Amino acid sequence: MSTLKEIQDKFQKSILQQDATVMDDIVDTSKEERAVLLNVYQHAYGARLIEFLENDFPKTLSYMGDENFENIAKDYYEVHPSDNPNARWFGRHFPQFLAKHPELINNPECGELAHLEYALGTAFDASNNKPLTREDFAQLSPEDWSTLSFKAHPSTTRLSLKTNASEIWSSLHKEEELVESKSKALIIEIISWRGDNMARFRTMSYDEAMIWDEANKGANFGQICEMLGTYWPSEEAPLKAAGYLQAWIASEFLISPV
Amino acid sequence: MMSDQVMSEQKSSRPPFIGFGLGLRSEHYTDILEGNPPIDWFEVVSENFMVPGGRPMQILDQIKEKYPVVMHGVSMSIASTQPLDMDYLTELKKLAKHVQPKWISDHLCWTGVHGVNLHDLLPFPYTAEALDHIVERVNTVQDFLDHPLALENVSSYVSFKQSELSEWEFISELTKRTGCWLLLDVNNVFVSSYNHEFDAMEFINGIPEDRVVQFHMAGHSDYETYIVDTHDAPVRDEVWDLYRACQKRFGPVSTIIERDDNIPPLAELMPELEKIRNIGYEIHPQLKPQAA
């Protein structure tokens, strides 16, 4: 007789690999054959995982169409079966999976659209760290500024898009005529975050994106002013840096680095 | 030496009767928070709020200020042969500390092994081996959580040659040996009785009268040779009959409508909730609020 562990191993294999060994352990009813009854679980497994992805990537679904999305979703869960008790995290590899999927080699906007949707999902339920305010900075002495360091709020995600995925997202969001996909000659720098309880994104200029990324790698205010000197006359760089910092504070992008 | 039952009864006192409520669904947030509908309490899906922060927790904070809340999980996997997921239980306990639910529930099932989560409520054979295994795990979970634990009977579609006990005998032994409480899903009793060809009343009469703290009411989909617990439709007539029988045997027991799919506007669910309430009042007239 099979043990509980053996039965669970076989049952799981019947769902993940359509292995029929567990059929020896289950019974027919007077109304139905065991294979049909087992198929209720086999069918529900895929349907449920596809539904999780549809819920987390509604615009990617809308853009790709039901059939394409479902086919690639099936490939996804075969490579990445859920390993977390919370379905919230099942789709975390999906954007990268789409980006690398052979059938989407000519549609890089699909992976980028999914990346943007995942970033917005992250913004939606990221932790509630207290954002830094203008008052926090007002308390700094002039000598503190040059060594001032930064830390991004967990709701923020930075993306560098090589396609017009953000425009596609916007046209789907506004239910406007879908814009045609195209690869961009220049990268579109994006930041997503939670503001007023809403998940949002906006574009960043190249200099702002550069100093944001460097600040989050540890560059201090003095260093990012120097970096901005590659874009702007050195006497204007500190003013530019202060302007960007002000915008980050107003949008609640920053938390205390300690 | 104390018996299992005496030891287990010390783990949590019986949760209170809190009336007739609904499973909280995002589609109804605005109507609930702005409309003050006559709903006694809400059951929330624990995993929906086991996220770092943001809007879900804000909504839950507003709900729990106005209504009693019970936490209902889908991922404890109490019957799995994989070790208990202590990270999951730690998160669950952290959420419970914040929410202060009247009790915490999950399902008498397993959801996966070898690190995979199949996100389904999977069946297992009702054997002495499974009982010993699950008793040990329920005791561990009850010792870990600071709140009463209730386990729910699931709908199932297959049964195993190895089973030595009926489902109700298994559940009865489990509650006797661990002192855990029971969440009786009345629809699931009906679905499983149809699928496995047993008498639903034999199930109900086989469960101890004093251990059930909650009922679920829901709809299902009938495929003629079997029924699937889809929770996407109104409660069927046969399940209403069982609900009456359950309120008589176990009641008064706190009850919710658990709608998981094809979720209608709140206004459409309210008559069904009123029916649940009225049957409860009819069987237990002492519950009915007295006119001023």
Contacts between the chains, C-beta under 8 A, distances in Angstrom:
chain1	res1	chain2	res2	distance
A	1	B	162	5.7
A	2	B	162	6.5
A	3	B	129	6.5
A	4	B	79	8.0
A	4	B	81	5.6
A	4	B	124	6.3
A	4	B	125	7.0
A	4	B	127	7.0
A	4	B	129	5.6
A	4	B	130	5.0
A	4	B	133	6.1
A	5	B	81	4.1
A	5	B	113	7.7
A	7	B	124	6.8
A	7	B	125	6.2
A	7	B	160	6.7
A	7	B	162	7.0
A	8	B	80	6.8
A	8	B	81	5.4
A	8	B	110	6.2
A	8	B	113	5.0
A	8	B	122	7.9
A	8	B	124	7.0
A	9	B	113	6.3
A	9	B	114	7.7
A	11	B	122	6.5
A	12	B	112	6.4
A	12	B	113	5.6
A	12	B	114	7.1
A	12	B	116	6.7
A	12	B	118	6.7
A	15	B	118	5.9
A	15	B	120	8.0
A	16	B	116	7.1
A	16	B	118	7.9
A	24	B	161	7.9
A	25	B	125	7.6
A	25	B	160	5.4
A	25	B	161	5.7
A	25	B	162	6.6
A	26	B	158	4.4
A	26	B	159	6.7
A	26	B	160	5.8
A	26	B	161	7.1
A	27	B	158	7.6
A	27	B	159	5.7
A	27	B	160	7.3
A	27	B	161	5.9
A	29	B	195	6.9
A	29	B	196	6.9
A	29	B	197	5.8
A	29	B	225	7.7
A	29	B	226	7.6
A	30	B	197	6.4
A	31	B	197	7.6
A	31	B	224	7.8
A	31	B	225	4.2
A	31	B	226	7.0
A	32	B	225	3.9
A	32	B	226	5.4
A	34	B	158	6.4
A	36	B	225	7.2
A	36	B	226	7.5
A	37	B	157	4.7
A	37	B	158	4.8
A	37	B	195	7.3
A	37	B	226	6.2
A	38	B	157	7.6
A	38	B	158	5.7
A	40	B	157	4.3
A	40	B	158	8.0
A	40	B	226	7.0
A	40	B	228	6.2
A	41	B	120	6.2
A	41	B	122	6.9
A	41	B	157	6.7
A	41	B	158	7.5
A	44	B	120	5.8
A	45	B	118	5.7
A	45	B	119	7.6
A	45	B	120	6.3
A	48	B	119	5.3
A	48	B	120	6.8
A	49	B	119	7.0
A	52	B	119	7.6
A	81	B	116	4.9
A	81	B	117	7.9
A	82	B	112	7.9
A	82	B	116	6.7
A	82	B	117	4.5
A	82	B	118	7.4
A	82	B	119	6.0
A	83	B	115	5.4
A	83	B	116	6.3
A	83	B	117	6.5
A	84	B	117	6.3
A	85	B	47	6.9
A	85	B	75	3.5
A	85	B	77	7.4
A	85	B	85	6.1
A	85	B	88	4.7
A	85	B	111	7.4
A	85	B	117	5.7
A	86	B	47	4.8
A	86	B	50	5.6
A	86	B	51	7.7
A	86	B	75	6.8
A	87	B	47	7.0
A	87	B	119	5.8
A	88	B	47	7.2
A	88	B	50	7.8
A	88	B	51	6.0
A	90	B	119	7.8
A	123	B	54	7.8
A	124	B	54	5.4
A	124	B	55	6.3
A	125	B	51	4.0
A	125	B	52	6.1
A	125	B	53	6.4
A	125	B	54	4.0
A	125	B	55	7.0
A	125	B	56	5.6
A	125	B	57	8.0
A	126	B	52	5.4
A	126	B	53	6.2
A	126	B	54	5.9
A	127	B	52	3.6
A	127	B	53	4.2
A	127	B	54	7.9
A	128	B	52	7.8
A	128	B	53	3.8
A	128	B	54	6.9
A	128	B	57	7.3
A	154	B	52	6.8
A	155	B	54	7.3
A	194	B	54	6.2
A	197	B	54	7.5
A	197	B	55	5.4
A	197	B	58	7.1
